[in-house]
Amino acid sequence: MIMDMNKAKMVNDAVVSTLERKAKEAGREEEKYEIALNMLEEKEPIEKIVKYTDLTIEQIKELRTELD
């Protein structure tokens, strides 16, 4: 019985940890897009945006079309 509770707690902790990690990753990804949008509005070159955000050229071009 105690072993089953420990297993359940370990599984729960693993799930929570995974969800927290995914939420942080999603937040970082969203921040990259916000930075890229700001840089596009400032007419920064795509190569510079790629360097500072790690987004692909294609992702940045898609963002640029959304601004137009």
PyMOL Python script that loads the backbone (N, CA, C, O; Angstrom):
from pymol import cmd

cmd.read_pdbstr("""\
ATOM      1  N   MET A   1       0.828  -1.196   0.000  1.00  0.00           N
ATOM      2  CA  MET A   1       0.000   0.000   0.000  1.00  0.00           C
ATOM      3  C   MET A   1       0.867   1.252   0.000  1.00  0.00           C
ATOM      4  O   MET A   1       0.653   2.151  -0.814  1.00  0.00           O
ATOM      5  N   ILE A   2       1.850   1.325   0.906  1.00  0.00           N
ATOM      6  CA  ILE A   2       2.738   2.485   0.958  1.00  0.00           C
ATOM      7  C   ILE A   2       3.547   2.577  -0.326  1.00  0.00           C
ATOM      8  O   ILE A   2       3.793   3.669  -0.838  1.00  0.00           O
ATOM      9  N   MET A   3       3.963   1.416  -0.846  1.00  0.00           N
ATOM     10  CA  MET A   3       4.732   1.406  -2.084  1.00  0.00           C
ATOM     11  C   MET A   3       3.907   1.960  -3.245  1.00  0.00           C
ATOM     12  O   MET A   3       4.426   2.696  -4.084  1.00  0.00           O
ATOM     13  N   ASP A   4       2.615   1.602  -3.290  1.00  0.00           N
ATOM     14  CA  ASP A   4       1.730   2.111  -4.336  1.00  0.00           C
ATOM     15  C   ASP A   4       1.584   3.627  -4.234  1.00  0.00           C
ATOM     16  O   ASP A   4       1.537   4.320  -5.251  1.00  0.00           O
ATOM     17  N   MET A   5       1.513   4.139  -3.010  1.00  0.00           N
ATOM     18  CA  MET A   5       1.397   5.588  -2.814  1.00  0.00           C
ATOM     19  C   MET A   5       2.678   6.289  -3.244  1.00  0.00           C
ATOM     20  O   MET A   5       2.628   7.368  -3.834  1.00  0.00           O
ATOM     21  N   ASN A   6       3.821   5.686  -2.952  1.00  0.00           N
ATOM     22  CA  ASN A   6       5.092   6.264  -3.372  1.00  0.00           C
ATOM     23  C   ASN A   6       5.205   6.284  -4.890  1.00  0.00           C
ATOM     24  O   ASN A   6       5.685   7.258  -5.472  1.00  0.00           O
ATOM     25  N   LYS A   7       4.761   5.202  -5.530  1.00  0.00           N
ATOM     26  CA  LYS A   7       4.780   5.146  -6.998  1.00  0.00           C
ATOM     27  C   LYS A   7       3.884   6.243  -7.578  1.00  0.00           C
ATOM     28  O   LYS A   7       4.263   6.943  -8.517  1.00  0.00           O
ATOM     29  N   ALA A   8       2.699   6.374  -7.005  1.00  0.00           N
ATOM     30  CA  ALA A   8       1.756   7.385  -7.483  1.00  0.00           C
ATOM     31  C   ALA A   8       2.339   8.782  -7.324  1.00  0.00           C
ATOM     32  O   ALA A   8       2.187   9.625  -8.208  1.00  0.00           O
ATOM     33  N   LYS A   9       3.003   9.030  -6.201  1.00  0.00           N
ATOM     34  CA  LYS A   9       3.613  10.336  -5.979  1.00  0.00           C
ATOM     35  C   LYS A   9       4.745  10.578  -6.975  1.00  0.00           C
ATOM     36  O   LYS A   9       4.893  11.684  -7.495  1.00  0.00           O
ATOM     37  N   MET A  10       5.539   9.545  -7.239  1.00  0.00           N
ATOM     38  CA  MET A  10       6.641   9.686  -8.196  1.00  0.00           C
ATOM     39  C   MET A  10       6.111   9.980  -9.596  1.00  0.00           C
ATOM     40  O   MET A  10       6.664  10.818 -10.309  1.00  0.00           O
ATOM     41  N   VAL A  11       5.048   9.295  -9.988  1.00  0.00           N
ATOM     42  CA  VAL A  11       4.440   9.538 -11.301  1.00  0.00           C
ATOM     43  C   VAL A  11       3.881  10.947 -11.351  1.00  0.00           C
ATOM     44  O   VAL A  11       4.085  11.661 -12.333  1.00  0.00           O
ATOM     45  N   ASN A  12       3.183  11.350 -10.314  1.00  0.00           N
ATOM     46  CA  ASN A  12       2.615  12.698 -10.255  1.00  0.00           C
ATOM     47  C   ASN A  12       3.720  13.754 -10.334  1.00  0.00           C
ATOM     48  O   ASN A  12       3.598  14.727 -11.077  1.00  0.00           O
ATOM     49  N   ASP A  13       4.783  13.564  -9.578  1.00  0.00           N
ATOM     50  CA  ASP A  13       5.905  14.511  -9.602  1.00  0.00           C
ATOM     51  C   ASP A  13       6.526  14.600 -10.989  1.00  0.00           C
ATOM     52  O   ASP A  13       6.888  15.686 -11.440  1.00  0.00           O
ATOM     53  N   ALA A  14       6.651  13.463 -11.666  1.00  0.00           N
ATOM     54  CA  ALA A  14       7.220  13.443 -13.014  1.00  0.00           C
ATOM     55  C   ALA A  14       6.323  14.197 -13.992  1.00  0.00           C
ATOM     56  O   ALA A  14       6.808  14.946 -14.840  1.00  0.00           O
ATOM     57  N   VAL A  15       5.020  13.995 -13.869  1.00  0.00           N
ATOM     58  CA  VAL A  15       4.071  14.687 -14.750  1.00  0.00           C
ATOM     59  C   VAL A  15       4.126  16.189 -14.506  1.00  0.00           C
ATOM     60  O   VAL A  15       4.178  16.970 -15.456  1.00  0.00           O
ATOM     61  N   VAL A  16       4.115  16.595 -13.254  1.00  0.00           N
ATOM     62  CA  VAL A  16       4.172  18.018 -12.919  1.00  0.00           C
ATOM     63  C   VAL A  16       5.467  18.627 -13.438  1.00  0.00           C
ATOM     64  O   VAL A  16       5.457  19.721 -14.002  1.00  0.00           O
ATOM     65  N   SER A  17       6.567  17.935 -13.252  1.00  0.00           N
ATOM     66  CA  SER A  17       7.864  18.420 -13.721  1.00  0.00           C
ATOM     67  C   SER A  17       7.863  18.602 -15.237  1.00  0.00           C
ATOM     68  O   SER A  17       8.360  19.604 -15.752  1.00  0.00           O
ATOM     69  N   THR A  18       7.308  17.637 -15.936  1.00  0.00           N
ATOM     70  CA  THR A  18       7.232  17.718 -17.402  1.00  0.00           C
ATOM     71  C   THR A  18       6.360  18.889 -17.840  1.00  0.00           C
ATOM     72  O   THR A  18       6.721  19.620 -18.762  1.00  0.00           O
ATOM     73  N   LEU A  19       5.226  19.069 -17.190  1.00  0.00           N
ATOM     74  CA  LEU A  19       4.335  20.183 -17.539  1.00  0.00           C
ATOM     75  C   LEU A  19       5.004  21.530 -17.271  1.00  0.00           C
ATOM     76  O   LEU A  19       4.872  22.459 -18.068  1.00  0.00           O
ATOM     77  N   GLU A  20       5.714  21.635 -16.163  1.00  0.00           N
ATOM     78  CA  GLU A  20       6.419  22.880 -15.854  1.00  0.00           C
ATOM     79  C   GLU A  20       7.488  23.178 -16.902  1.00  0.00           C
ATOM     80  O   GLU A  20       7.640  24.317 -17.341  1.00  0.00           O
ATOM     81  N   ARG A  21       8.226  22.144 -17.296  1.00  0.00           N
ATOM     82  CA  ARG A  21       9.281  22.329 -18.304  1.00  0.00           C
ATOM     83  C   ARG A  21       8.678  22.768 -19.639  1.00  0.00           C
ATOM     84  O   ARG A  21       9.196  23.668 -20.301  1.00  0.00           O
ATOM     85  N   LYS A  22       7.575  22.120 -20.025  1.00  0.00           N
ATOM     86  CA  LYS A  22       6.930  22.482 -21.291  1.00  0.00           C
ATOM     87  C   LYS A  22       6.381  23.905 -21.253  1.00  0.00           C
ATOM     88  O   LYS A  22       6.440  24.615 -22.256  1.00  0.00           O
ATOM     89  N   ALA A  23       5.855  24.325 -20.122  1.00  0.00           N
ATOM     90  CA  ALA A  23       5.333  25.686 -19.980  1.00  0.00           C
ATOM     91  C   ALA A  23       6.463  26.704 -20.103  1.00  0.00           C
ATOM     92  O   ALA A  23       6.299  27.741 -20.746  1.00  0.00           O
ATOM     93  N   LYS A  24       7.604  26.413 -19.489  1.00  0.00           N
ATOM     94  CA  LYS A  24       8.753  27.314 -19.597  1.00  0.00           C
ATOM     95  C   LYS A  24       9.233  27.402 -21.041  1.00  0.00           C
ATOM     96  O   LYS A  24       9.538  28.490 -21.531  1.00  0.00           O
ATOM     97  N   GLU A  25       9.300  26.260 -21.724  1.00  0.00           N
ATOM     98  CA  GLU A  25       9.734  26.247 -23.124  1.00  0.00           C
ATOM     99  C   GLU A  25       8.773  27.056 -23.989  1.00  0.00           C
ATOM    100  O   GLU A  25       9.204  27.807 -24.865  1.00  0.00           O
ATOM    101  N   ALA A  26       7.490  26.907 -23.749  1.00  0.00           N
ATOM    102  CA  ALA A  26       6.489  27.653 -24.510  1.00  0.00           C
ATOM    103  C   ALA A  26       6.639  29.149 -24.268  1.00  0.00           C
ATOM    104  O   ALA A  26       6.518  29.951 -25.194  1.00  0.00           O
ATOM    105  N   GLY A  27       6.901  29.514 -23.029  1.00  0.00           N
ATOM    106  CA  GLY A  27       7.103  30.929 -22.704  1.00  0.00           C
ATOM    107  C   GLY A  27       8.322  31.498 -23.399  1.00  0.00           C
ATOM    108  O   GLY A  27       8.291  32.624 -23.895  1.00  0.00           O
ATOM    109  N   ARG A  28       9.401  30.721 -23.437  1.00  0.00           N
ATOM    110  CA  ARG A  28      10.610  31.188 -24.124  1.00  0.00           C
ATOM    111  C   ARG A  28      10.368  31.332 -25.621  1.00  0.00           C
ATOM    112  O   ARG A  28      10.843  32.280 -26.247  1.00  0.00           O
ATOM    113  N   GLU A  29       9.630  30.388 -26.187  1.00  0.00           N
ATOM    114  CA  GLU A  29       9.330  30.449 -27.618  1.00  0.00           C
ATOM    115  C   GLU A  29       8.482  31.678 -27.931  1.00  0.00           C
ATOM    116  O   GLU A  29       8.722  32.371 -28.920  1.00  0.00           O
ATOM    117  N   GLU A  30       7.500  31.941 -27.090  1.00  0.00           N
ATOM    118  CA  GLU A  30       6.646  33.124 -27.278  1.00  0.00           C
ATOM    119  C   GLU A  30       7.477  34.405 -27.191  1.00  0.00           C
ATOM    120  O   GLU A  30       7.269  35.344 -27.958  1.00  0.00           O
ATOM    121  N   GLU A  31       8.408  34.430 -26.260  1.00  0.00           N
ATOM    122  CA  GLU A  31       9.270  35.600 -26.095  1.00  0.00           C
ATOM    123  C   GLU A  31      10.131  35.823 -27.342  1.00  0.00           C
ATOM    124  O   GLU A  31      10.351  36.964 -27.747  1.00  0.00           O
ATOM    125  N   LYS A  32      10.613  34.750 -27.944  1.00  0.00           N
ATOM    126  CA  LYS A  32      11.405  34.872 -29.172  1.00  0.00           C
ATOM    127  C   LYS A  32      10.588  35.553 -30.267  1.00  0.00           C
ATOM    128  O   LYS A  32      11.091  36.416 -30.987  1.00  0.00           O
ATOM    129  N   TYR A  33       9.317  35.153 -30.384  1.00  0.00           N
ATOM    130  CA  TYR A  33       8.458  35.748 -31.406  1.00  0.00           C
ATOM    131  C   TYR A  33       8.194  37.221 -31.113  1.00  0.00           C
ATOM    132  O   TYR A  33       8.166  38.041 -32.031  1.00  0.00           O
ATOM    133  N   GLU A  34       8.003  37.558 -29.856  1.00  0.00           N
ATOM    134  CA  GLU A  34       7.782  38.957 -29.497  1.00  0.00           C
ATOM    135  C   GLU A  34       9.008  39.804 -29.820  1.00  0.00           C
ATOM    136  O   GLU A  34       8.884  40.913 -30.340  1.00  0.00           O
ATOM    137  N   ILE A  35      10.184  39.283 -29.512  1.00  0.00           N
ATOM    138  CA  ILE A  35      11.429  40.000 -29.826  1.00  0.00           C
ATOM    139  C   ILE A  35      11.558  40.167 -31.331  1.00  0.00           C
ATOM    140  O   ILE A  35      11.890  41.249 -31.816  1.00  0.00           O
ATOM    141  N   ALA A  36      11.297  39.098 -32.066  1.00  0.00           N
ATOM    142  CA  ALA A  36      11.392  39.160 -33.524  1.00  0.00           C
ATOM    143  C   ALA A  36      10.416  40.190 -34.097  1.00  0.00           C
ATOM    144  O   ALA A  36      10.774  40.948 -34.999  1.00  0.00           O
ATOM    145  N   LEU A  37       9.197  40.220 -33.582  1.00  0.00           N
ATOM    146  CA  LEU A  37       8.221  41.201 -34.062  1.00  0.00           C
ATOM    147  C   LEU A  37       8.698  42.629 -33.795  1.00  0.00           C
ATOM    148  O   LEU A  37       8.579  43.500 -34.657  1.00  0.00           O
ATOM    149  N   ASN A  38       9.231  42.860 -32.609  1.00  0.00           N
ATOM    150  CA  ASN A  38       9.751  44.188 -32.289  1.00  0.00           C
ATOM    151  C   ASN A  38      10.903  44.566 -33.217  1.00  0.00           C
ATOM    152  O   ASN A  38      10.990  45.703 -33.681  1.00  0.00           O
ATOM    153  N   MET A  39      11.776  43.612 -33.479  1.00  0.00           N
ATOM    154  CA  MET A  39      12.917  43.883 -34.358  1.00  0.00           C
ATOM    155  C   MET A  39      12.448  44.145 -35.791  1.00  0.00           C
ATOM    156  O   MET A  39      12.999  45.004 -36.480  1.00  0.00           O
ATOM    157  N   LEU A  40      11.433  43.405 -36.236  1.00  0.00           N
ATOM    158  CA  LEU A  40      10.888  43.645 -37.581  1.00  0.00           C
ATOM    159  C   LEU A  40      10.274  45.040 -37.671  1.00  0.00           C
ATOM    160  O   LEU A  40      10.435  45.731 -38.677  1.00  0.00           O
ATOM    161  N   GLU A  41       9.576  45.446 -36.624  1.00  0.00           N
ATOM    162  CA  GLU A  41       8.980  46.784 -36.612  1.00  0.00           C
ATOM    163  C   GLU A  41      10.051  47.870 -36.672  1.00  0.00           C
ATOM    164  O   GLU A  41       9.817  48.959 -37.196  1.00  0.00           O
ATOM    165  N   GLU A  42      11.226  47.560 -36.131  1.00  0.00           N
ATOM    166  CA  GLU A  42      12.349  48.509 -36.158  1.00  0.00           C
ATOM    167  C   GLU A  42      13.176  48.383 -37.445  1.00  0.00           C
ATOM    168  O   GLU A  42      14.214  49.027 -37.598  1.00  0.00           O
ATOM    169  N   LYS A  43      12.690  47.536 -38.367  1.00  0.00           N
ATOM    170  CA  LYS A  43      13.343  47.334 -39.673  1.00  0.00           C
ATOM    171  C   LYS A  43      14.747  46.730 -39.558  1.00  0.00           C
ATOM    172  O   LYS A  43      15.623  47.024 -40.372  1.00  0.00           O
ATOM    173  N   GLU A  44      14.954  45.887 -38.546  1.00  0.00           N
ATOM    174  CA  GLU A  44      16.233  45.201 -38.396  1.00  0.00           C
ATOM    175  C   GLU A  44      16.353  44.133 -39.489  1.00  0.00           C
ATOM    176  O   GLU A  44      15.343  43.562 -39.900  1.00  0.00           O
ATOM    177  N   PRO A  45      17.564  43.858 -39.959  1.00  0.00           N
ATOM    178  CA  PRO A  45      17.746  42.822 -40.993  1.00  0.00           C
ATOM    179  C   PRO A  45      17.389  41.425 -40.457  1.00  0.00           C
ATOM    180  O   PRO A  45      17.589  41.124 -39.280  1.00  0.00           O
ATOM    181  N   ILE A  46      16.864  40.600 -41.341  1.00  0.00           N
ATOM    182  CA  ILE A  46      16.459  39.252 -40.954  1.00  0.00           C
ATOM    183  C   ILE A  46      17.618  38.478 -40.341  1.00  0.00           C
ATOM    184  O   ILE A  46      17.431  37.759 -39.360  1.00  0.00           O
ATOM    185  N   GLU A  47      18.800  38.615 -40.902  1.00  0.00           N
ATOM    186  CA  GLU A  47      19.964  37.881 -40.385  1.00  0.00           C
ATOM    187  C   GLU A  47      20.231  38.226 -38.914  1.00  0.00           C
ATOM    188  O   GLU A  47      20.599  37.359 -38.122  1.00  0.00           O
ATOM    189  N   LYS A  48      20.044  39.476 -38.570  1.00  0.00           N
ATOM    190  CA  LYS A  48      20.244  39.902 -37.180  1.00  0.00           C
ATOM    191  C   LYS A  48      19.168  39.302 -36.281  1.00  0.00           C
ATOM    192  O   LYS A  48      19.455  38.887 -35.158  1.00  0.00           O
ATOM    193  N   ILE A  49      17.944  39.258 -36.767  1.00  0.00           N
ATOM    194  CA  ILE A  49      16.842  38.688 -35.993  1.00  0.00           C
ATOM    195  C   ILE A  49      17.080  37.199 -35.761  1.00  0.00           C
ATOM    196  O   ILE A  49      16.837  36.690 -34.667  1.00  0.00           O
ATOM    197  N   VAL A  50      17.554  36.504 -36.789  1.00  0.00           N
ATOM    198  CA  VAL A  50      17.886  35.085 -36.651  1.00  0.00           C
ATOM    199  C   VAL A  50      18.944  34.905 -35.565  1.00  0.00           C
ATOM    200  O   VAL A  50      18.833  34.021 -34.716  1.00  0.00           O
ATOM    201  N   LYS A  51      19.954  35.743 -35.604  1.00  0.00           N
ATOM    202  CA  LYS A  51      21.051  35.638 -34.641  1.00  0.00           C
ATOM    203  C   LYS A  51      20.566  35.805 -33.207  1.00  0.00           C
ATOM    204  O   LYS A  51      20.986  35.060 -32.321  1.00  0.00           O
ATOM    205  N   TYR A  52      19.694  36.768 -32.971  1.00  0.00           N
ATOM    206  CA  TYR A  52      19.283  37.084 -31.606  1.00  0.00           C
ATOM    207  C   TYR A  52      18.086  36.283 -31.093  1.00  0.00           C
ATOM    208  O   TYR A  52      17.834  36.254 -29.889  1.00  0.00           O
ATOM    209  N   THR A  53      17.352  35.638 -31.990  1.00  0.00           N
ATOM    210  CA  THR A  53      16.165  34.896 -31.542  1.00  0.00           C
ATOM    211  C   THR A  53      16.265  33.393 -31.762  1.00  0.00           C
ATOM    212  O   THR A  53      15.509  32.630 -31.161  1.00  0.00           O
ATOM    213  N   ASP A  54      17.178  32.964 -32.606  1.00  0.00           N
ATOM    214  CA  ASP A  54      17.290  31.549 -32.988  1.00  0.00           C
ATOM    215  C   ASP A  54      16.068  31.046 -33.745  1.00  0.00           C
ATOM    216  O   ASP A  54      15.870  29.837 -33.871  1.00  0.00           O
ATOM    217  N   LEU A  55      15.255  31.953 -34.244  1.00  0.00           N
ATOM    218  CA  LEU A  55      14.166  31.552 -35.133  1.00  0.00           C
ATOM    219  C   LEU A  55      14.746  31.332 -36.522  1.00  0.00           C
ATOM    220  O   LEU A  55      15.817  31.847 -36.845  1.00  0.00           O
ATOM    221  N   THR A  56      14.040  30.570 -37.337  1.00  0.00           N
ATOM    222  CA  THR A  56      14.507  30.343 -38.704  1.00  0.00           C
ATOM    223  C   THR A  56      14.122  31.529 -39.583  1.00  0.00           C
ATOM    224  O   THR A  56      13.251  32.327 -39.236  1.00  0.00           O
ATOM    225  N   ILE A  57      14.781  31.622 -40.710  1.00  0.00           N
ATOM    226  CA  ILE A  57      14.453  32.679 -41.677  1.00  0.00           C
ATOM    227  C   ILE A  57      12.989  32.552 -42.092  1.00  0.00           C
ATOM    228  O   ILE A  57      12.287  33.554 -42.227  1.00  0.00           O
ATOM    229  N   GLU A  58      12.538  31.325 -42.291  1.00  0.00           N
ATOM    230  CA  GLU A  58      11.148  31.105 -42.706  1.00  0.00           C
ATOM    231  C   GLU A  58      10.171  31.605 -41.641  1.00  0.00           C
ATOM    232  O   GLU A  58       9.161  32.228 -41.969  1.00  0.00           O
ATOM    233  N   GLN A  59      10.467  31.335 -40.369  1.00  0.00           N
ATOM    234  CA  GLN A  59       9.588  31.803 -39.288  1.00  0.00           C
ATOM    235  C   GLN A  59       9.522  33.326 -39.263  1.00  0.00           C
ATOM    236  O   GLN A  59       8.455  33.905 -39.058  1.00  0.00           O
ATOM    237  N   ILE A  60      10.653  33.960 -39.470  1.00  0.00           N
ATOM    238  CA  ILE A  60      10.696  35.426 -39.441  1.00  0.00           C
ATOM    239  C   ILE A  60       9.962  36.004 -40.642  1.00  0.00           C
ATOM    240  O   ILE A  60       9.266  37.012 -40.521  1.00  0.00           O
ATOM    241  N   LYS A  61      10.113  35.370 -41.798  1.00  0.00           N
ATOM    242  CA  LYS A  61       9.383  35.845 -42.986  1.00  0.00           C
ATOM    243  C   LYS A  61       7.885  35.717 -42.790  1.00  0.00           C
ATOM    244  O   LYS A  61       7.124  36.573 -43.241  1.00  0.00           O
ATOM    245  N   GLU A  62       7.452  34.651 -42.118  1.00  0.00           N
ATOM    246  CA  GLU A  62       6.017  34.501 -41.822  1.00  0.00           C
ATOM    247  C   GLU A  62       5.533  35.612 -40.903  1.00  0.00           C
ATOM    248  O   GLU A  62       4.450  36.166 -41.096  1.00  0.00           O
ATOM    249  N   LEU A  63       6.345  35.933 -39.901  1.00  0.00           N
ATOM    250  CA  LEU A  63       5.978  37.037 -39.002  1.00  0.00           C
ATOM    251  C   LEU A  63       5.895  38.354 -39.756  1.00  0.00           C
ATOM    252  O   LEU A  63       5.003  39.167 -39.512  1.00  0.00           O
ATOM    253  N   ARG A  64       6.819  38.554 -40.662  1.00  0.00           N
ATOM    254  CA  ARG A  64       6.847  39.796 -41.438  1.00  0.00           C
ATOM    255  C   ARG A  64       5.578  39.919 -42.272  1.00  0.00           C
ATOM    256  O   ARG A  64       5.029  41.014 -42.395  1.00  0.00           O
ATOM    257  N   THR A  65       5.098  38.809 -42.852  1.00  0.00           N
ATOM    258  CA  THR A  65       3.874  38.897 -43.642  1.00  0.00           C
ATOM    259  C   THR A  65       2.669  39.220 -42.773  1.00  0.00           C
ATOM    260  O   THR A  65       1.716  39.847 -43.236  1.00  0.00           O
ATOM    261  N   GLU A  66       2.709  38.794 -41.511  1.00  0.00           N
ATOM    262  CA  GLU A  66       1.620  39.127 -40.582  1.00  0.00           C
ATOM    263  C   GLU A  66       1.591  40.613 -40.273  1.00  0.00           C
ATOM    264  O   GLU A  66       0.526  41.173 -40.008  1.00  0.00           O
ATOM    265  N   LEU A  67       2.762  41.263 -40.305  1.00  0.00           N
ATOM    266  CA  LEU A  67       2.830  42.692 -40.023  1.00  0.00           C
ATOM    267  C   LEU A  67       2.338  43.532 -41.204  1.00  0.00           C
ATOM    268  O   LEU A  67       1.850  44.648 -41.024  1.00  0.00           O
ATOM    269  N   ASP A  68       2.473  42.989 -42.395  1.00  0.00           N
ATOM    270  CA  ASP A  68       2.089  43.761 -43.609  1.00  0.00           C
ATOM    271  C   ASP A  68       0.605  43.859 -43.796  1.00  0.00           C
ATOM    272  O   ASP A  68       0.144  44.470 -44.760  1.00  0.00           O
TER     273      ASP A  68
END
""", "prot")
cmd.dss("prot")
cmd.show_as("cartoon", "prot")
cmd.util.cbc("prot")
cmd.orient("prot")
